[in-house]
Amino acid sequence: MVVFILILLLERIRTIGILKTLGAENQVIHKIFLFYIAQILIPSLIIGNSIGITLLVLQKKFHLISLNKTQYFVDFVPICINIFHFIIINLSIVFICFITIFFPSLFFIKKTHPIKVIEFE
């Protein structure tokens, strides 16, 4: 996710230059990118969580993954579903993604000079 956002920033350098030429401040451009990151991150977390929870419920009810009882002392993989763990993991993923993107995006936005970006065209 972090690499995707960094690539997104590098691809949008021209857009940053145009926004700066039009008079946008660095904080406004930074908020635009953080909002865009949230639009990418939240649906992917929802899809990943729904797939994961579905697989966990299927394993808990139907014991899809079986084990050799002589080696593992159980017939199937036991599952314990705890909503609190899902919430903590999702919040930590969101926090880590925003922290790892926050500073590089500030750096790219501050170091982008509109004249240099527009000249490359």
C-alpha positions in Angstrom: 0.0 0.0 0.0 2.8 2.4 0.9 4.7 1.7 -2.4 1.4 2.2 -4.3 0.9 5.7 -2.7 4.5 6.7 -3.3 4.1 5.7 -7.0 0.9 7.7 -7.1 2.7 10.8 -5.7 5.4 10.5 -8.3 2.9 10.1 -11.1 1.0 13.2 -9.9 3.9 15.6 -9.6 2.7 17.4 -12.7 -0.7 17.8 -11.0 1.0 19.2 -7.9 2.9 21.7 -10.0 -0.3 22.8 -11.7 -2.1 23.2 -8.4 0.7 25.2 -7.0 0.7 27.4 -10.2 -3.0 28.0 -9.6 -2.2 29.2 -6.0 -3.0 26.2 -3.9 -1.1 26.0 -0.6 0.9 22.9 0.4 -1.5 22.0 3.1 -4.5 22.0 0.7 -2.6 19.7 -1.7 -1.5 17.5 1.1 -5.1 17.1 2.3 -6.2 16.2 -1.2 -3.7 13.4 -1.3 -4.6 12.2 2.2 -8.3 12.1 1.1 -7.3 10.2 -2.0 -5.3 7.7 0.1 -8.4 7.2 2.3 -10.5 6.5 -0.7 -8.1 3.7 -1.7 -7.4 2.3 1.7 -10.9 2.0 3.2 -12.5 -0.1 0.4 -9.5 -2.4 0.3 -9.7 -2.9 4.0 -13.5 -3.7 3.8 -12.9 -6.2 0.9 -10.0 -7.8 2.7 -11.9 -8.0 6.0 -15.0 -9.5 4.4 -13.0 -12.2 2.6 -11.0 -13.0 5.8 -14.1 -13.1 8.0 -15.9 -15.3 5.5 -13.0 -17.8 5.4 -12.8 -17.8 9.2 -16.6 -18.5 9.6 -16.4 -21.2 7.0 -13.5 -22.9 8.8 -15.3 -22.6 12.1 -18.5 -24.2 10.9 -17.4 -26.7 8.3 -13.8 -27.5 9.3 -12.4 -27.1 5.8 -8.8 -27.4 6.8 -8.2 -30.7 8.5 -5.0 -31.8 10.3 -3.4 -35.1 11.0 -4.5 -36.0 14.5 -1.4 -38.0 15.4 0.9 -35.1 14.8 -1.3 -32.1 15.9 -3.6 -33.7 18.5 -6.7 -32.1 16.8 -8.7 -33.0 13.7 -9.1 -29.5 12.4 -7.7 -25.9 12.7 -9.5 -24.3 15.7 -10.7 -20.7 15.1 -11.5 -18.0 17.7 -13.1 -15.0 16.1 -12.6 -11.8 18.2 -14.0 -8.5 16.8 -11.8 -6.5 19.1 -8.7 -8.0 17.4 -10.1 -7.1 14.0 -10.7 -3.5 15.1 -7.2 -3.1 16.6 -5.6 -4.6 13.5 -7.5 -2.4 11.1 -6.9 0.8 13.1 -3.2 0.0 13.3 -3.0 -0.6 9.5 -4.7 2.7 8.8 -2.4 4.4 11.3 0.8 2.9 9.8 -0.3 3.7 6.3 -1.1 7.3 7.1 2.1 7.8 9.1 4.3 6.2 6.4 2.6 8.4 3.7 2.3 11.6 5.7 6.0 12.6 5.7 7.0 11.6 2.1 4.0 13.3 0.7 4.9 16.5 2.6 8.4 16.2 1.2 7.2 15.7 -2.4 4.7 18.6 -2.2 7.2 21.0 -0.7 10.1 20.1 -3.0 8.0 20.4 -6.2 8.6 23.6 -8.1 5.9 24.5 -10.6 8.3 25.9 -13.2 10.4 22.8 -13.3 7.5 20.4 -13.5 5.7 22.3 -16.3 8.9 22.7 -18.3 9.3 18.9 -18.8 6.2 18.8 -21.0 
